[in-house]
Amino acid sequence: MTEQDLQTLFNTLSDGRTPGRQDFNASRMYTLLEDPFSVWCSFHAPREEAVPEANRYENLKIRTDRSVRDEWIKKEFPGVVFVSGDNETERFKNTLAAMARGESAVANAQLWNLPESVYGSVNLLVRFNEGKSVFGNYHYRIYQFKRAHDLKEHYALQVSLLNRILGVTQKHTPEAARVFLKDRQMSVEYQDHADRLARELAYWRSIRDGQAKPEAHKPPKAAGAPWRVYANKVMAQTKDLLMLPGLNTEMRQCLKINGMHTTDDVAHAGLEKLRGILEEPHATDSYYNAQAYLHNKPILREAGHFPPPQKKYNLYFDFEATETFTKDNVSFVYLIGIWDKEEDKYVSFVAKTPEEEIKIFEQFYDYIKDFKDTALYHWTEYEVKKMKNLADKNPQDSAKLKALCSICYDLKVAVNKAFYLPAPSFSLKAAAPAFGFNWRQDDCGAMDSMVYFTSWLKTGNDELLNKVLMYNEDDCKAMLDLENKLKAAEVLNLKK
């Protein structure tokens, strides 16, 4: 291929421009499938409403995955060329040049097909000396890497789109691409996904062009960053049906068909009308949840479940655990946090390694002054499940862990059985803010805390650990705060 031929190919595929907002990046396939309202926001929401939120966990995971992937590529393909460039245009030009030279393997490749408004990055292009392409008597196939156990639908579509762009680029579409998962590899056949891919790209274009407006998710995560804050605000201000817990898309659509588009509409419709539209318990739950919003007060669901039994010692606890986002690490509970109601203080036990995990549970056990007169409050069943699993793995501490489980009390279950709340769900992050509680940090959530903890282990910077401790302390205090607010609230009994 001559330099002029290469320039002509670049001109054709670039369509005289660089990728922009009007083009679909293959890496956005997950967002298109799982969070299409974010896609809509990126085109149609006021730009000033965007609130950047760093995803430290995902960024760390990407860096780790890239490091592991590049090591493997260098080992398996010694002659590999890693594409670089100061910008996307340079990377694309350098990718085409490497393919034209017939390099045996091209890593970090950039592919464009801007006449069709699609582009993306490829982990590895591997040369096969068979079949003709625009470059000669060879063609390239895609090798993608994903540190997951299973091939998710969005990733199969992402790889298929890249395969399609590669086909346009080299005038030869491979039948399949290879995807390397955590413990196996798979062949992604292009024809198996071609029809679905065409439908999803058509859907994306309809969103871009304002012909379709997808439904958001349920607050407090109505959309992904940078549109989460905006989407949450819009759902609350418009009293969207998403604010009602327990309803799926089909149920909300049934309500809309019957003229109910807001929580106020549901509250004013009457229970009998709702029972003609929705099955139970969804009709009753939706009606009283809507009443809770209308009056901005909890509605009594069933007496006898709240308040929780009070003991001499009342402890509100929460775990933080790592995920296996690095090559050799294992998941373990690295932090047990407690808000001691009687002492009015926060207590924490920290494990630096998986081997220290059981030690902090022993410290947790030792902190209990009187098992007969102590209650351990938690939110969801995660903590108890974790301790039961640890008991099975650690026979020497099984009795202690089971003793801790025996005095646990799930506040979420109690609140759910007792009340209908003016909140979109019974997650702690939704229920506590409905009664005025706010976490002190905007830049440290459950996933962020893992990254801060990992960074603390590497650097010894206690400011990082302190951010994790503050986040965990707020989780513990949120439970007590919500309990106290519900005790003091005027609870409406509309079922009389």
JODA-V106384 format. One record per residue. RES is the residue in one letter. NEAR is the number of other ideal C-beta (glycine too) atoms within 8 Angstrom. D_LAST is the distance of its C-alpha to the last C-alpha in whole Angstrom. Layout:
# JODA-V106384
res;near;d_last
RES;NEAR;D_LAST
RES;NEAR;D_LAST
This chain:
# JODA-V106384
res;near;d_last
M;8;83
T;5;85
E;5;83
Q;6;83
D;8;81
L;12;79
Q;8;78
T;8;78
L;12;75
F;11;74
N;8;74
T;8;72
L;13;69
S;12;69
D;7;69
G;4;70
R;7;67
T;7;65
P;9;62
G;6;59
R;5;56
Q;5;56
D;10;57
F;10;55
N;8;56
A;13;56
S;8;54
R;9;51
M;13;50
Y;12;47
T;11;46
L;14;46
L;10;44
E;7;42
D;11;41
P;12;42
F;14;40
S;12;43
V;15;46
W;13;44
C;14;44
S;8;47
F;10;49
H;6;46
A;11;44
P;5;46
R;5;48
E;4;48
E;10;44
A;10;45
V;10;45
P;6;47
E;9;46
A;7;48
N;8;47
R;10;50
Y;12;49
E;8;50
N;10;53
L;11;54
K;10;53
I;8;55
R;8;58
T;11;58
D;10;58
R;8;61
S;8;63
V;10;62
R;10;63
D;10;66
E;8;68
W;10;67
I;13;69
K;9;72
K;7;72
E;5;72
F;12;74
P;5;77
G;7;78
V;13;75
V;9;74
F;7;71
V;13;71
S;7;71
G;12;71
D;3;70
N;7;67
E;9;66
T;9;69
E;10;71
R;14;69
F;15;69
K;10;73
N;12;74
T;14;72
L;12;74
A;9;77
A;12;76
M;14;76
A;9;79
R;6;81
G;9;79
E;11;78
S;8;77
A;13;73
V;13;72
A;14;69
N;10;66
A;13;67
Q;15;66
L;14;66
W;11;65
N;12;65
L;13;64
P;7;65
E;6;62
S;8;60
V;14;59
Y;13;61
G;13;60
S;9;62
V;13;63
N;11;63
L;15;67
L;15;69
V;11;71
R;11;75
F;9;76
N;5;79
E;5;79
G;8;78
K;6;79
S;11;77
V;8;78
F;10;79
G;7;81
N;5;82
Y;12;78
H;13;75
Y;14;72
R;12;69
I;16;65
Y;12;64
Q;14;61
F;11;60
K;10;56
R;8;55
A;9;52
H;5;52
D;5;51
L;10;52
K;8;49
E;6;49
H;11;49
Y;14;52
A;12;54
L;14;53
Q;13;55
V;13;58
S;14;58
L;14;58
L;15;61
N;15;63
R;14;63
I;15;64
L;16;67
G;12;68
V;10;68
T;13;70
Q;11;73
K;7;73
H;10;72
T;9;68
P;13;68
E;6;66
A;10;64
A;15;63
R;12;63
V;16;60
F;9;60
L;13;57
K;7;57
D;4;58
R;5;60
Q;7;61
M;8;60
S;8;61
V;15;59
E;8;61
Y;15;61
Q;6;60
D;6;57
H;12;55
A;10;57
D;6;55
R;8;52
L;12;54
A;8;55
R;8;51
E;12;50
L;11;53
A;8;52
Y;11;48
W;11;49
R;9;52
S;9;49
I;15;47
R;9;50
D;6;51
G;8;48
Q;5;47
A;8;44
K;6;41
P;9;39
E;7;36
A;12;35
H;11;34
K;10;30
P;13;31
P;10;32
K;9;35
A;14;35
A;14;38
G;8;41
A;8;44
P;7;45
W;16;42
R;14;39
V;8;38
Y;14;39
A;16;36
N;13;34
K;8;34
V;11;34
M;14;31
A;10;29
Q;6;30
T;7;30
K;9;26
D;11;28
L;13;26
L;13;27
M;12;25
L;13;22
P;10;23
G;7;23
L;11;25
N;5;29
T;6;31
E;6;31
M;10;27
R;12;27
Q;8;30
C;10;28
L;16;26
K;10;29
I;6;30
N;8;27
G;6;28
M;10;25
H;7;27
T;10;25
T;14;22
D;10;21
D;11;22
V;15;20
A;11;17
H;6;18
A;9;19
G;7;15
L;8;14
E;6;16
K;9;19
L;14;19
R;10;18
G;5;22
I;9;23
L;12;22
E;4;22
E;7;19
P;5;18
H;11;19
A;13;17
T;11;14
D;12;16
S;15;17
Y;14;15
Y;13;13
N;16;16
A;13;17
Q;13;14
A;16;15
Y;13;19
L;9;18
H;9;17
N;6;19
K;10;16
P;12;15
I;15;11
L;13;10
R;8;11
E;7;11
A;5;12
G;4;15
H;7;17
F;9;18
P;6;20
P;10;23
P;5;25
Q;6;28
K;8;31
K;6;35
Y;13;36
N;10;33
L;14;35
Y;13;33
F;14;36
D;13;37
F;11;40
E;14;42
A;10;44
T;12;47
E;7;48
T;7;51
F;10;52
T;7;56
K;5;58
D;3;59
N;8;55
V;6;53
S;7;49
F;10;48
V;12;46
Y;11;48
L;15;45
I;13;43
G;16;41
I;13;39
W;15;37
D;11;38
K;10;35
E;7;37
E;5;40
D;5;38
K;6;41
Y;11;41
V;9;43
S;11;45
F;9;47
V;8;49
A;13;51
K;6;54
T;7;55
P;7;53
E;5;55
E;9;53
E;13;50
I;10;50
K;8;51
I;14;48
F;16;46
E;10;48
Q;10;48
F;13;44
Y;11;44
D;6;47
Y;9;44
I;12;42
K;5;43
D;8;41
F;8;39
K;4;37
D;7;36
T;14;35
A;12;32
L;10;33
Y;15;31
H;15;31
W;10;29
T;8;30
E;6;32
Y;8;35
E;12;36
V;11;36
K;8;38
K;11;40
M;13;41
K;11;41
N;8;43
L;13;46
A;12;46
D;7;47
K;5;50
N;10;51
P;4;51
Q;4;53
D;12;49
S;10;47
A;6;46
K;10;45
L;15;43
K;11;41
A;10;41
L;14;39
C;11;37
S;7;36
I;11;34
C;11;32
Y;11;29
D;11;27
L;13;25
K;10;24
V;7;23
A;12;21
V;14;20
N;8;19
K;9;17
A;13;15
F;13;14
Y;11;15
L;11;18
P;10;20
A;10;23
P;11;24
S;8;24
F;10;24
S;7;28
L;12;29
K;7;31
A;13;28
A;14;25
A;12;27
P;11;28
A;8;25
F;11;25
G;6;28
F;11;30
N;5;34
W;8;36
R;5;40
Q;9;42
D;5;42
D;7;45
C;11;44
G;6;41
A;7;41
M;10;44
D;13;46
S;14;46
M;14;47
V;12;50
Y;14;50
F;15;51
T;11;53
S;10;55
W;13;55
L;7;57
K;6;59
T;7;60
G;5;59
N;8;57
D;7;55
E;6;53
L;12;52
L;12;50
N;8;49
K;13;47
V;15;45
L;12;45
M;11;43
Y;16;41
N;14;40
E;12;39
D;11;37
D;12;35
C;15;35
K;12;33
A;12;31
M;17;29
L;12;29
D;12;28
L;15;25
E;12;24
N;8;25
K;11;23
L;15;20
K;7;20
A;5;21
A;9;18
E;4;16
V;10;13
L;11;10
N;7;6
L;8;6
K;5;4
K;3;0
